[in-house]
Amino acid sequence: MSTPSLARSLPSTRGQLNGVLFVALFAAAVTSVASLPAIAGLGMSPLIVGIVAGAIYGNALRDGMPESWAAGVNFSARKLLRIAVAFFGLRVSLQEIAQVGVPGLVESVVIVVSTLVIGTWVGMKLLKLDRDTAILTAAGSAICGAAAVLAFESTLQSKPHKSAMAVGSVVLFGTLSMFLYPVLFRAGWLHLDTLGAGLFFGGTIHEVAQVVGAASNVSPEATHIATIVKMTRVMLLVPVLLVLGVWLNGAARSKATADGHASHGGARKLAVPWFALGFLALVIVNSLHVLPETATHAVNTLDTFALTMAMTALGIETRVSQIRQAGPRALTAGFIIYLWLVGGGLAITWGVQRLFG
């Protein structure tokens, strides 16, 4: 009796596998493009190139992809990205974070919390963006760029085009910072020493690659400090996602109560993102040095490729028509957040140096 069901499931499974394979081949091409000197010199990681290339394909050539492959694309954009975000933890160690000590931790916490609060308020209240778009835009700016957008997108269960808008903000303003910050520093307009430059660059620039690109124009010491501060911000992804899960659960319960459906399970269970806990576990593994350096490097390379697959799949699922509806307002939100990161971030850096100097 189960034979017809099995016969139906085999083509479905084959289509999903073909979709995943298609995304993998697409991501391999994207990785090659991102390694070109002209692209790498702009601080464009494969993740960024992936979502742009995926969006171009998804809007111009999507009809050429068999419909059965859509499940594989969706798998790459959802489940694969959770695994990849968890393994991102192998890039961080507690020993590195301890090197910049309390000043680096305070800088990271204050900037992340303030940017999330201000960015979400600006998006929702000032510019009337929907909740998910406002949070994703703020998260990408506050924590770790595209990787944070992916992690939040998974927890919020938001639409792909909202993540695409948030990533667009990361690309634009993060790239601007990478070129602008070194110029301002050399001109003496930032009034920062090497430590201050490391704190400021690492605390306010969006992507890890952009932080390294900007700080390398100052000094090796500033690059080291900036990278560690940036990875401290990455670490904060875990507690922020846990708080977001509690908040989403509370909001669901409040809505259920208001609608009079509390007794019918209107509120979902506590949204604890398992991939965030996996991220934290792998940070601890990396800190214990139980893995050989070559193994860690290999896993990180595979993880970058998995994240590139997720971003490419996200781009394929994105539609320009959906972005157009909130595009200008989302970009304005990103710009206001960017002004805060530059002005407010500089003030926070001065305050941290004065407090701990």
C-alpha positions, -999 to +999 in steps of 0.1 A: +000+000+000+029+023+006+044+019-029+025+048-045+035+071-017+071+060-021+069+066-059+057+101-053+084+109-027+113+097-048+109+124-075+104+150-047+136+140-030+155+139-062+142+174-070+153+187-036+188+171-040+191+186-075+181+220-061+208+218-034+234+207-060+224+236-082+229+260-053+263+244-045+275+248-081+262+284-081+280+291-048+313+276-063+311+300-092+304+329-068+334+319-047+356+321-078+342+355-087+347+368-051+384+357-052+391+380-082+414+409-071+389+436-082+362+421-061+383+410-031+399+445-030+365+460-023+361+438+008+333+419-009+330+385+007+316+355-011+284+359+010+278+394-004+285+384-040+263+353-035+232+372-026+237+397-054+243+370-081+214+349-067+190+379-068+200+386-104+194+350-114+161+347-093+146+378-111+160+374-146+164+336-152+143+319-125+120+303-152+149+282-164+150+263-131+127+233-127+100+239-101+110+207-083+143+223-074+127+250-053+126+227-022+164+224-024+169+261-027+147+266+003+166+240+022+199+259+015+183+292+025+169+279+058+183+246+073+217+248+058+222+284+070+214+274+106+242+247+105+266+272+089+259+299+115+266+274+143+300+265+128+308+302+126+317+298+163+350+281+154+362+315+143+361+329+178+380+320+209+376+333+245+414+338+247+412+363+218+384+382+234+403+383+267+432+400+249+413+433+245+399+429+280+372+449+295+375+480+272+368+458+241+339+440+258+323+472+270+327+488+236+311+458+219+282+455+243+273+492+243+275+495+205+255+463+198+227+471+223+224+507+214+224+501+177+198+473+180+175+495+201+180+527+180+179+509+147+147+490+155+130+522+169+140+542+138+128+515+114+095+508+131+085+541+146+101+568+125+101+551+090+071+528+096+089+497+084+075+463+093+091+447+124+112+421+107+128+445+082+136+470+110+152+443+132+172+427+103+186+460+092+196+469+128+211+435+134+232+435+103+246+468+113+250+460+150+266+426+151+283+409+122+268+420+089+253+393+066+259+364+090+238+382+116+211+389+091+210+352+083+208+342+119+180+367+127+161+358+095+161+322+107+148+331+142+122+356+129+111+333+101+109+364+078+106+367+041+138+365+019+134+399+004+135+415+039+169+399+045+181+410+010+173+446+019+192+443+052+222+428+034+221+456+009+225+481+037+254+461+051+271+461+017+266+498+010+275+513+044+301+487+054+320+493+022+318+530+027+333+526+062+361+505+049+373+534+026+362+564+047+376+554+082+413+552+072+410+585+054+394+602+085+421+586+107+450+597+087+436+632+084+435+634+122+397+640+123+389+610+146+414+620+174+422+583+182+454+565+190+461+530+177+441+514+205+412+537+199+413+531+162+411+494+168+382+498+192+363+521+168+369+502+136+361+468+152+331+482+171+313+500+143+321+484+109+297+459+096+315+428+081+346+411+094+363+414+060+355+451+060+370+456+095+403+439+084+404+459+052+399+492+069+422+486+099+450+472+078+454+508+064+463+520+100+487+494+115+491+457+122+484+464+159+452+483+151+441+454+128+447+429+156+426+449+181+399+457+156+395+420+146+392+409+182+367+436+190+347+426+159+347+389+170+335+400+204+305+415+187+300+382+168+300+364+202+271+387+213+250+371+186+241+343+210+226+363+239+209+387+215+192+358+197+181+342+230+166+376+241+149+379+208+134+344+212+120+354+246+106+386+232+090+368+203+074+343+226+061+371+249+047+390+219+030+358+206+014+352+241+002+388+243-014+386+209-030+352+217-044+367+250-057+398+232-074+376+205-089+354+232-071+323+219-047+317+248-063+284+257-059+271+221-021+274+219-021+307+202+014+314+215+043+293+203+069+276+225+099+296+235+119+302+204+154+291+215+176+291+184+196+258+186+221+271+161+230+299+185+237+274+213+257+254+188+277+285+180+285+290+217+295+253+220+319+256+191+334+288+205+342+268+236+356+239+215+378+264+197+389+280+229+400+246+243+422+240+212+411+204+209+410+206+171+442+208+150+447+241+134+445+225+099+412+209+108+398+242+121+409+260+089+393+233+067+360+235+086+360+273+084+365+271+047+336+247+043+315+269+066+322+299+044+311+279+014+279+268+033+271+304+042+277+314+006+252+287-005+227+301+020+231+336+008+229+326-029+197+306-022+183+336-003+191+358-034+173+333-057+142+335-035+143+374-035+120+394-057+127+430-068+090+438-067+090+430-030+121+450-023+107+480-041+078+483-017+101+492+013+134+498-005+139+536+001+127+535+037+149+505+045+179+522+029+171+554+049+170+533+081+204+518+072+217+553+067+204+566+100+219+536+118+252+543+099+252+579+112+248+566+147+276+541+143+300+568+131+290+596+156+277+575+185+304+549+180+331+575+181+317+590+213+315+556+229+351+549+220+363+581+235+342+573+266+356+538+269+392+550+265+387+577+291+370+553+315+397+526+312+427+546+301 
